[in-house]
């Protein structure tokens, strides 16, 4: 599976704000863009990409199917609508957004519909988001070993989710870390600030470098060009074993997102 290790997230960005963010990121050299049906910004992302002049062949576009569209007769039609908004005939990665237990559509149904989208050439790769270990096992059983490219999950120095990450690595599934900065909470962490000072880096760069060194993909978002540029530099920051060991002590199960009806049991 080929998942870019560094991309741009667009969660909570809408209208001109997301257009400006995507265009600035592409100008800086970002080539992976992550969006979702529920973000309600796919059209703006598509507009920004078109106006950027960056060839589609250079881009890696991810979108996520929302829970209302999980049924077998809805998933592919909803994806076609997303593709129209994104101004492309395919995405590079298509994810199920939340497992949404109890919403009336079985995991086997929506995973099969996801596989159908790939078979139709509407996405190059498929994956999942916010699935725990047991649900990931079930998803693999439906689509086959080696078919799930990534599980995009909340991970940060405050929520390290080591058991899930280790399981995904065993299965050959890339971990994509979202909310790596924990809604900005880690930016005020004194231990991370010490490590940042040691490397003449920013705390955001340290948190992102931590995730990258663990082998995860990251998709930070920003509306400020200077932060977009700064975040990119995390790719060249090398933390030493002591740094990584100290960051490991920050685990506090600090989950920021666990919406009722959508999130699974995390145990």
C-alpha positions in Angstrom: 0.0 0.0 0.0 1.2 3.5 -0.8 0.0 6.1 1.7 1.9 9.4 1.8 3.4 10.0 5.2 2.5 13.7 5.2 -0.6 15.4 4.1 -3.0 18.3 4.7 -6.1 17.8 6.8 -9.2 20.0 6.1 -11.5 19.1 9.1 -13.5 22.2 10.3 -12.3 24.3 7.3 -15.0 25.6 5.0 -15.6 28.2 2.4 -12.8 30.5 1.4 -10.8 29.4 4.4 -10.4 25.9 3.0 -9.7 27.2 -0.5 -6.9 29.4 0.8 -5.5 26.7 3.0 -5.4 24.1 0.2 -3.9 26.5 -2.3 -1.3 27.7 0.1 -0.4 24.1 1.0 -0.1 23.0 -2.6 2.1 26.0 -3.3 4.4 24.9 -0.5 4.7 21.4 -1.8 2.0 19.4 -0.1 0.6 16.8 -2.4 -1.8 14.8 -0.2 -5.2 16.3 0.7 -7.6 14.8 3.2 -11.3 15.6 3.2 -14.7 13.9 3.9 -18.3 14.1 2.9 -19.3 15.4 6.4 -16.8 18.2 6.2 -19.0 19.8 3.5 -15.9 21.2 1.8 -15.3 18.8 -1.0 -16.4 21.3 -3.7 -14.1 24.0 -2.2 -11.2 21.5 -2.1 -11.9 20.6 -5.7 -11.9 24.3 -6.6 -8.6 25.0 -4.8 -6.9 22.1 -6.6 -8.2 23.2 -10.0 -7.0 26.8 -9.4 -3.6 25.6 -8.1 -2.5 24.3 -11.4 -1.0 21.2 -9.8 -1.6 18.2 -12.1 -4.0 15.6 -10.8 -1.4 13.0 -11.4 0.8 14.5 -8.7 -1.9 14.5 -6.0 -3.1 12.0 -3.5 -6.8 12.8 -2.6 -8.6 11.1 0.3 -12.2 11.4 1.1 -14.5 9.6 3.6 -18.0 8.2 3.2 -20.4 9.5 5.8 -22.6 7.2 7.8 -25.8 8.2 6.0 -24.3 6.7 2.8 -23.2 3.3 4.1 -26.0 1.2 2.6 -25.1 -0.8 -0.5 -27.4 1.2 -2.7 -26.1 4.6 -1.4 -22.3 4.4 -1.0 -21.2 4.4 -4.7 -23.8 7.1 -5.8 -22.6 9.3 -2.9 -19.0 8.8 -3.9 -19.8 9.8 -7.5 -21.3 13.1 -6.0 -18.1 13.6 -4.1 -16.0 13.0 -7.2 -18.0 15.6 -9.0 -17.4 18.1 -6.2 -13.7 17.3 -6.2 -13.5 17.6 -10.0 -11.9 14.2 -10.5 -12.9 10.8 -11.8 -11.3 8.9 -8.8 -9.9 9.4 -5.4 -6.7 7.8 -4.3 -8.0 6.6 -1.0 -11.6 6.1 0.2 -12.4 5.6 3.8 -15.4 4.5 5.9 -15.5 7.5 8.4 -16.9 5.9 11.6 -18.1 2.3 12.3 -21.4 3.8 13.6 -22.6 0.6 15.4 -26.3 0.3 15.4 -27.1 2.7 12.6 -28.8 -0.1 10.6 -26.0 -0.9 8.2 -23.9 -3.9 9.0 -20.1 -3.6 8.7 -20.1 -6.4 6.1 -22.4 -4.4 3.9 -20.5 -1.1 3.9 -17.1 -2.8 3.6 -18.4 -4.7 0.6 -19.7 -1.5 -0.9 -16.3 0.1 -0.3 -14.6 -2.8 -2.2 -17.1 -2.3 -5.0 -16.1 1.3 -5.3 -12.5 0.2 -5.8 -13.5 -2.5 -8.3 -15.3 0.2 -10.3 -12.1 2.3 -10.4 -13.6 5.1 -8.4 -10.8 4.8 -5.8 -7.4 3.4 -6.0 -7.2 2.2 -2.4 -9.7 1.7 0.4 -9.5 2.0 4.2 -11.2 2.7 7.4 -11.3 5.3 10.1 -11.9 5.1 13.8 -12.2 1.3 13.9 -10.9 -0.6 17.0 -9.0 -3.9 16.8 -12.1 -6.2 16.7 -13.8 -4.1 14.1 -10.7 -3.9 12.0 -10.5 -7.7 12.2 -14.1 -7.9 10.9 -13.3 -5.5 8.1 -10.3 -7.5 7.0 -12.5 -10.6 6.9 -14.9 -8.9 4.5 -12.5 -7.4 2.0 -9.4 -9.7 2.4 -6.0 -9.4 3.8 -3.9 -6.7 2.3 -6.9 -4.7 1.0 -7.2 -2.1 3.8 -4.6 0.5 3.2 -5.0 2.5 6.4 -7.0 3.0 9.6 -7.2 6.7 10.3 -7.4 7.2 14.0 -7.0 9.8 16.7 -3.4 9.7 17.9 -1.3 12.2 19.8 1.3 12.3 22.5 -1.7 12.3 24.9 -3.5 9.4 23.2 -0.9 6.9 21.9 -3.2 3.9 21.4 -0.2 1.6 21.3 -2.2 -1.7 21.2 -4.2 -0.6 18.1 -1.1 0.8 16.4 0.8 -2.5 17.0 -2.1 -4.6 15.7 -2.3 -2.5 12.5 1.4 -2.8 12.0 1.1 -6.6 12.3 -1.6 -6.5 9.6 0.4 -4.3 7.2 -2.2 -1.5 7.6 -0.7 2.0 7.7 -1.7 4.1 10.8 -2.9 7.5 9.8 -2.8 9.9 12.8 -5.4 12.6 13.0 -5.5 15.3 15.7 -1.8 14.7 16.3 -1.7 18.0 18.2 -4.8 17.2 20.3 -6.7 20.3 19.2 -3.6 22.3 20.1 -3.4 21.0 23.7 0.1 19.5 23.2 1.4 22.9 22.1 1.6 24.0 25.7 3.2 20.9 27.1 6.4 21.6 29.1 8.1 18.3 28.2 7.5 18.8 24.5 8.7 22.4 24.8 12.0 21.1 26.3 12.5 18.7 23.5 11.6 21.4 21.0 14.2 23.8 22.5 16.8 21.1 22.4 16.3 20.6 18.6 15.6 24.3 17.9 12.2 23.2 16.6 8.6 24.0 17.4 6.4 21.9 19.7 4.1 21.1 16.7 7.1 19.9 14.7 8.1 17.6 17.6 4.7 16.1 17.9 4.5 15.5 14.2 8.0 14.1 14.1 7.1 11.7 16.9 4.3 10.3 14.9 6.3 10.1 11.7 9.1 8.2 13.5 6.6 5.7 14.8 5.8 5.0 11.1 2.5 6.8 11.0 1.1 9.1 8.4 0.0 12.6 9.6 -2.5 15.1 8.2 -2.2 18.3 10.2 -4.3 21.3 9.2 -3.7 25.0 9.4 -5.1 28.2 8.0 -1.8 30.1 8.3 0.9 29.8 5.6 3.7 30.0 8.2 2.3 27.1 10.1 1.8 25.0 6.9 5.4 25.6 6.0 6.6 25.0 9.6 4.7 21.7 9.9 6.4 20.4 6.7 9.8 20.7 8.4 8.8 18.0 10.9 9.7 15.5 8.2 13.4 16.3 8.6 13.4 16.5 12.4 15.0 13.4 14.0 14.2 12.8 17.6 16.6 10.5 19.6 15.7 7.5 21.7 15.6 9.6 24.8 13.1 12.0 23.2 10.8 9.2 22.1 11.0 7.6 25.6 10.1 10.8 27.3 7.2 11.4 24.9 5.9 7.9 25.7 5.4 9.0 29.3 2.8 11.6 28.2 0.1 8.9 27.5 -3.1 9.9 29.4 -5.8 8.3 27.1 -6.6 11.9 26.2 -9.3 11.2 23.6 -10.7 14.4 22.0 -13.4 12.7 19.8 -15.7 9.9 20.6 -19.2 10.8 19.3 -22.2 8.9 20.6 -23.6 6.5 18.1 -20.6 6.7 15.8 -17.6 5.6 17.9 -17.0 2.0 18.9 -16.1 0.8 22.3 -12.4 1.6 22.5 -11.6 -1.3 24.8 
